[in-house]
Amino acid sequence: MIRPAFDEFQELARQGNVIPVVKEILADMETPVSAYQKIQNSGRYSFLLESVEGGEKIARYSFLGADPFRIFRSKGDRIRVREGRDGKTETRQGDPLDALRRLFGQYQPVRIVGLPRFTGGAVGVMGYDAVRLVEALPDKTTDDLGLDDMVWMFFDTILAFDNVSHKILLISNVHTDEHEGDLRAQYEGARRKIGELERLLWRPVDPLPSRGEGSCRLASNTKKDVFMESVRRAKEYISAGDVIQVVLSQRFETEISVESFDIYRMLRIVNPSPYMFHMAMDGLDVVGASPELMVRMEDGTIEVRPIAGTRMRGETEAEDQRLAEELLADEKERAEHIMLVDLGRNDVGRVSLPGSVEVTELMKIERYSHVMHIVSNVRGKVRAGVDALDGLLACFPAGTVSGAPKIRAMEIVDELEPTRRGVYAGAVGYFDFSGNLDSCIA
């Protein structure tokens, strides 16, 4: 059964300009992976978001979609926007953040009780180097990959897997002020999209080709002695009092003979994580399993969840517990973690009401498939006039992948790393039509 019925849909159209139309179907013979295989061939752009809470328990919802109605890309001040599924791409110069904010500001969605937190919106990536839009970094690194700073895919039709009730929600949002014609035609258009999506799910899954085991040769973007020299120089900056922590990285590359989705399927098995994602973005595929929330902002609350301090899992329950106690007693790990909690409080405080920032969890052990981490949670009440993009930028990039104080640490990273980071250490996630945000560290 499709809801809302048309009479209710007409009433809801008086309350906002984005109205979700929903059909529930049974999911006992379908998984998010099999459904994604069936729908992703319908276009060059698609996404799958899954989650295992704490690395141990499947979260309630998985989200997937294909064929977005808008594509937003930016690099520096160059903005490219494709409107419509087959429309032309418009290129212009300007502030990408302002342009993105204007797009988000168009929507006044109507909420329907019982739907998941995400029913449609922008899904995508903000690469680490997007920080250059708001901070004047030296820019000494080589941009060898030439990736966009941001890619956001706007979806009005998605699938939400309810892993508790074993149902699939087919959701198509009607934009009542963007299309000519009466409400009946728009409502029937949403029903038609849902029907098309359901028919895709009826198709058999094409068997994936079996692939023999093989090896790959990894190549770094720097030499070991050069990297070790960068570490030494970073330590000198710390000893001189320039900075408290610097998080250096190196990129590894290899040639592959498999599809990116094959990699995702294996990754979700060997490393189940709170944030698992596959995104296809017309020449750029992003695959990941991240343990760490970047920023969540929902209904006036902003939240970050610093992770710092790691041990391998034990082979027995007793060894696992011993390693957890050892981790929590480690003076160095505790000091680093508290520093990053303080940094998180400062970031959240930039957009929160005075006195509202609190640490709701402090130094809790979370266990994953191969490791355990020390995790804390910082939350604040957002000030009036602050939107989700403000919230993301206030905390971007995370201190756990840059350092502290953050700006000086990023300047040192820019000096010591040879190439731009691209997607790594940026953010992957979504902005929904209501202006809420959920993102992880890439």
QUIURTA-V517606 format. One record per backbone hydrogen bond with DSSP energy under -1.0 kcal/mol. CO is the residue of the C=O (numbers start at 1). NH is the residue of the N-H. If there is no record, write none. Layout:
co: {CO;CO}
nh: {NH;NH}
This chain:
co: {3;5;6;7;8;9;11;12;17;18;19;21;22;23;25;27;31;32;33;34;35;36;39;40;44;45;46;47;48;49;50;51;52;53;53;57;60;62;63;64;65;69;70;71;72;73;74;74;75;77;78;79;80;81;82;88;90;92;95;96;97;98;99;100;101;103;104;108;108;112;120;121;122;123;124;125;126;127;128;129;130;131;131;135;142;142;149;150;151;152;153;154;154;155;156;158;159;160;161;162;162;166;167;168;169;170;171;172;174;175;182;183;184;185;186;187;188;189;190;191;192;193;194;195;196;197;219;223;224;225;226;227;228;229;230;231;232;233;234;235;236;237;238;245;251;253;259;260;261;262;263;264;266;267;273;275;276;277;278;279;280;284;286;288;290;292;295;296;297;298;300;301;302;303;304;306;309;311;316;317;318;319;320;321;322;323;324;325;327;330;331;332;333;334;335;336;337;338;339;340;341;342;343;344;345;348;351;353;358;361;364;366;370;371;372;373;374;375;377;377;378;379;380;381;383;387;388;389;390;398;402;404;404;405;406;407;408;409;410;411;412;413;418;421;422;423;426;427;428;429;430;431;432;436;437;438;439;440}
nh: {22;9;10;11;12;13;14;15;176;110;174;172;3;170;168;30;35;36;37;38;39;40;42;43;282;67;280;65;278;63;276;59;55;56;57;53;163;161;49;159;47;84;154;82;152;80;149;150;78;94;75;92;73;90;71;83;81;79;99;100;101;102;103;104;105;106;107;17;18;115;433;155;431;153;429;151;427;130;131;132;133;134;135;137;144;420;127;74;125;72;123;69;70;121;173;171;64;169;62;166;167;27;162;25;160;23;158;21;19;178;186;187;188;189;190;191;192;193;194;195;196;197;198;199;200;201;253;227;228;229;230;231;232;233;234;235;236;237;238;239;240;242;241;404;221;219;263;264;265;266;267;268;270;271;52;290;50;288;48;286;46;281;279;277;275;441;439;303;437;301;382;298;380;296;378;376;374;372;320;321;322;323;324;325;326;327;328;329;330;334;335;336;337;338;339;340;341;342;343;344;345;346;347;348;349;351;383;356;379;377;375;373;313;368;311;366;308;364;360;361;304;358;302;353;386;391;392;393;394;401;247;244;245;409;410;411;412;413;414;415;416;417;142;424;128;426;442;126;440;124;438;122;435;432;297;430;294;428}
